[in-house]
Amino acid sequence: MVLGWLLARTGVDVIVLEKHADFLRDFRGDTVHPSTLELMHELGVLDEFLRVPHTRMDHLDFNILGERVPGPDFRRIATHCKFIALMPQWDFLEFVRRQASREAGFQLIQQATAVELVRDTERVAGVIATTPTGRLEIRADLVVGADGRHSTVRELAALPRRDFGAPIDVLWMRLLREPSDGEQVLGILAEDKFLVMLNRGDYWQCAFLIEKGGIDRMKQRGLPALRQALRSLAPFLGDRVEQLTTWDDVKLLPVRVDRLERWWSAGLLCIGDAAHAMSPIGGVGINLAIQDAIAAANLLAQPLRDRTVTTSDLAAVQARREPPTRKTQALQIAIQSQVLERTIAGRGRRPLQIATFLLRHLAPLRRYIARTLAVGQLEHLTAGPHGPSIPPLARSPQPEIAPRP
């Protein structure tokens, strides 16, 4: 959606295919990081964006083995917004849709599922999608797979993928939030359990970690065992855990970390989770995807306008975005293996004691984690190698953004 918006503003005709009829479905990636808020600032729509209902986190603390421990602090990040905005992803997507729909070259087709790639000899030349009214064939100079960690486009293109594995899965659930709860810590880590709680205003969005493939064992132990585990970690929840009445109230997120060895082929590019599935650690997935979109728009706008996109142009997007992806995934994998895997296996005391010491006494470490999670390799709307890429919005003032070499 963001890539379509940015490219349409440069004069490129864009069609976005969305397989659902609307955006009202259960998302997990609802954290909008400072990097994405910076994009809204550069587009001149930040004030409008922040009018969408959201809550904010400008720093993260943890409860580790019963002690409150400082975590990453975003208040010193060199961006206009020094906080993470928690915003339902359907609201985020609807905001982007409204903005993009103002551009003459943007078209969104919903209830359209890509099922086949159109090929012209060795080049991808479009897609075939199924719709309620029948099959739809769309010819295009470039097909972008932005369809998530189970990407159909990626599989159809048979792009080589490396799977790094993950020792955890996540159970997502909602629990009522009372005004008296106050601002609780983000993560609660015991010797054998880990719970994340995101303040969503009138409810807590909770993530409870389990061992990889452990959902059947959890169900065998029953919902009372899960409710008791939640209550032991967050006693203030009290009887609210009884809101979990069936397993339908608990959503399983199978965690995976992978990355394409090559993100492109002639006429095709993958970005976001389709190119690099991220662990939920830090909630960075949608923000890396949006940074991919900005880089792709900067690098490809002019070749798309000229209809001269080459594999070298597509490779340049991967060259630009793979280093921050590798860096973030390496941090996630280290946290998974050194802390989370041992914690859910009941061997967490020693690594958690070490983590507590490091977070308490190494402020540079907290700043490094904050910058990696909140900003990464920040992409600005700058000039690409072919000249200025993204024009300012005519309807709102723009800051001066100097082209980078």
N, C-alpha and C positions, 0 to 999 in steps of 0.2 A: 504493500500500500504506500509506504513512504517512498520507495524507489519510483513507483508510478507517478506519485505527486511531483517529485523533483524533476523527473524527465519531462512530464507534461508541461512544466513551467518553462522548459528550455525550447519548447516547440516540437518535441517528439510526440508522435501519436502512440498512445499506450492503451492496451486492454489488460485489465486485471481480472483473472478468473477466480471466483470464490465458490467453493462447492456447497456452502450452506446458504439458506435463504436470508439469514441475518447474522449478526454477531453475538446474539444472546445465547452463549453456551459457556460451559465451565472451563475457564482458563486458569492456569496457575501462575503465569508470568505477569504479574500485575505491578511490578516495581519499575518505575520510570526513573532512571538514574540521571545525575547531573549532565552526562554526555548528551542524552536525548533532550533534556531541557535546554541545553545550549543550542541545539539545532532549532528549537522553537524560537529562541531569542534571535538567532541569525535570520530566521524567516520572518521575523517581525510579528509573530503571533503568540508570544509567550504570555502576555496578559490575558488574552482570550483563552489560551490553553489552561491556565491556572484557575480559570473560573469553572472548569469542570470539577465536580466534587472529588476531593482526594484528601488523604492525610499525609503528613510529612514526618520523615526521620532525618535529623541532621547529625546524629551519631548513634552508634550501636553499642550497647553493653550486653554482657553475658552473665548468667549465673552459672558458675562452674564449681561443682562440688560444694554448693551452698554459699559461695562467696560471690559478691558482685564484682565483676572485672571489666575494665574499660576495653572497648573494641575500637574499630575504625571510626574516625571522626571526620566528617565531611565539611566542617565549618571552615577549613583552611584550603579547600580545593579551589583552584584558580578558574572558577566558572561563575557565571552570573547567579545561578541557583546552587546553593551549598547544602542541598538536601536531596534525599530520595523521596519521590512522590509515589504514594500507593494509590493507584487509580485502576478501577476495573478495566480490563483490556477491551471489553466491548465499547466502553466509553471512549477509550483511546482511539480505537479503530474508527468509530463513528466520527470523531473529531477530524481524523485524517481524511476520511471519505468526504466530509463537507468541504474541507479545504481543497482537496484535489478536484472535486466536481466543479469548481469554479474555473478550471482550466479547460480550454476548448478541446485539447487533445486527449483528455482523460476519459476512459470509459470503464465502468465496473459492471461485469456480468456475473450475477449471482446464480446459485444452483447450477453451476457449470463445473464439471469435474474433468480435468485432463486425464485422458486414458491412453493416448497414443501420440508419438512424435511424428510429425511430417518430415520426411527427409528428401533432399534434393542431392542425389549422388552421395557424397561423403559429408554433407552439411545438414544440420537441423534447420528446417525452413518453416516451422510452425507446429501447432498442436491440433489434435482432434479432441473435443470435449463432448461429454454427454450432458444434455439439458432436458428439462421437462417437455420441450417441444421437439426433441430429436437430437441427432448428432450435429455438432458445429465444428467446422474446420476453419482455423484462423492461420493465415500465412503471416510470417513475421521475419524481420531481419535478425531478431534476437529473441530467444525464449529464455526466461529467467525462472529457474526452479527456486521458489521461496515457500515451499510447501512442507517445511518442518522435518523433524527427525525421522519420520517414516515417508520421506519424499518419494512420490510416484515418479516425478520427473527424473530424479537421480537414478532410480532403478531402471527406467526406460533407457536412459543414456548409458547405463552400465559403467559408470565412473568408479574407479578403484577407491575403496574406503578402508581405513585402518581403524579398528575397534580397540580402545584402550581398556575396556571393561570398567566395571563399577561394583564395589562390594555392598552397595546399599540400594534399597528402594525407599519410597516415601509414601506415607499415608496422609492424604489431605482431608481436612474436615473443618467445619465451622462450628463455633461455640459462641453463645450469647456473651456480649461484653457489657458489664455494668459500669456506670460512671465511677463507682468507688474503686474500680480496678486500677485506675491511674495509668501511668506509663510504665508498663512492665518491661523487663529486659527482652531482647530479641530471642536469644537462645538460652535454653536451660539444659545443662549437661550434668548428668549424674554418672556414676561409675559404669552404668550399664544401659543408660537411656539418653536420648537426645530429642528435645522438643523445640521447635521454632514457633513463635507466636507473632503474627503481624496484626497490628492495630488497624482494623478496617472501619472504625467509627462505632457502629452498633454491634459488631461481632469481631471475634478473633478468627483469623485464618490460621489454622494450625497445621504444622507438618511434623509428623512423628516418624522417626527413622526406624527402619527394620532391616534385617539382613537381606541380601539379594535373594529373591525367590522365596522369601519367608512368609508370604501372605497366607498360604494354606495352613502353615503352622499357627499363625495368628488366629485364623478362623477356628481352628480346632480348639484353641484355648478359650475362644469365645469373647464376645463384646465386654462382659464384665471384667475380664482381665485387662483389656485395653483401657476401659474407663478407670480402673484402679491405677494403671500405670500413669495415665494423664493426671489423676488426682495426686499421686505421690510426687510428681514433678512440679505441679502448680496447685498447691492446696487451696488457693483462693478461688479456684473454679467451683469447688464444692459440688453441689448437686447438679450443676449445669452439664456435667459430663453425661448425665442421664438423657440428654437430648439426642445422643447417639443410640437410636433404638433398633436400627437394623444396619447391616453392612452396606446397604445402599447409601447411608449417610457418610460413608468413608470411601474416598476415591484413591485408587492405587496409581502412583506415578512410577513406572519402571525407569530407573535411572540408567542412562547410558552416556558415555563420553566417546566420541569418535570424530574422525576428520577425513575428508576426502584427500587423497594424494594429489589429485588434479581436479580443480573446481569447474572445469570448462571443457567443452569440445567445440568444434566449429559450429557457430550459430546458437550455442547454449552456454549458460552460466548458472551456477548454483551459489546462493548466498544464505546467510543465517543458518538455522539448524539443518537445513538441507546440505550445507557444506561442512558444518561442524556442530554436532550435537554437544551441548554443554551440560554439565552437572547443575542441579538447582542451587548449589552453593553460591551465595552472593546474589542470586537472582539476576545474573548478567545476560541471560540468553537473548531477550528481545533487544537489549541495548547494543550487544555486539552485532545483531542482525541489522539494526538501524545504522550503525557505523559502516557496515558493509554496503548498505544502500547509498549512503552519502558518497563513499569512495567510488562506487560504481557509477553514480550519476556524474561525479566530477570527471571521471576518466572516459566515460562512454557517450556523454551527451553530444559532443561534436561529431564523432564518427557515426552515431546513429542519425543525426541530422543529415550528414553527407551520404549515409547509406554505404559506409565503407568499413564497417566493423570487421576487424581481423582477429585471429587467434592471439596475436600479440597484444591487442587491446584487452582481451579477456584475461590473458595471463598477467597483465599489469594489475588487474583488480586483486587477483590472488596474491601477487607479490606484495601488494600494499597491505592486505588484511590478514595474511597468514601469520606474520610475526606476533601481533597482539593476541591472536587466537591461541597460538602455541603457548605464549606466556600465561594467559589466563587458565588454560586447561592444565598446564603444569602445576599451577598453584592449587587448583581444585583437586587434582589427583593426589598431591601431597597431603592436603587436608583429609581427603577420604581415607588414604591408606594409613597415615600416621596417627590420626585422631578418631575419625568416625568409625572405621572398621573395628578398631580395638574397643571403642566405647560400647557399641552394640553387642560385641562379643563378651562383655563383662570384664574387659581388661583395660578399662579406661583410666584408672586412677593415676598411674605414672605419666602417660602422655598429657592428661589434663592438668596435672600439677606443673609440668613443663610449660604448657601453653599459658597457664595462669601467670607464671613467673615472667615469661617473655612479654606478654601483653601488658603487664603491670609496669615493667621496668624498661622496655624498649619502645620509646615513643616513635623513633624512626620506622620501626616495624609496623606500628599502627598506621602511620602516614602512608607507608608503602601499600599496605592492604587497602586502605581507603582509596588511594589513587587508582590502583589496579581495578578495584570493583566499580568505582564511580565513574571513572573517565577512560582508563585504558589508554590506547593510542587515539587521542581525540581527533576526529575528522571534522574539518571546517568546510563551509561552502566556499571553496577557493577555485582558482584557475587550475584546470587540468593541463596536460601537455599540449593540447590543441588550442589553448586560449581560454577565456572566461567561460565557465560552464553554467552556473546557476544564477540567473538574473534576480535582482531584488523584487519583492512584491510591490506592485504599484499602489496598493491601497493602504500601505502603512510604511512609516519611515524605517530605513535600514541603517544599521551601523556600518562603518567602513570596515571592510574585511580585506586585508592586504593579501595578495596572492603569495603563496609560499613557493620556493623553488622546487 
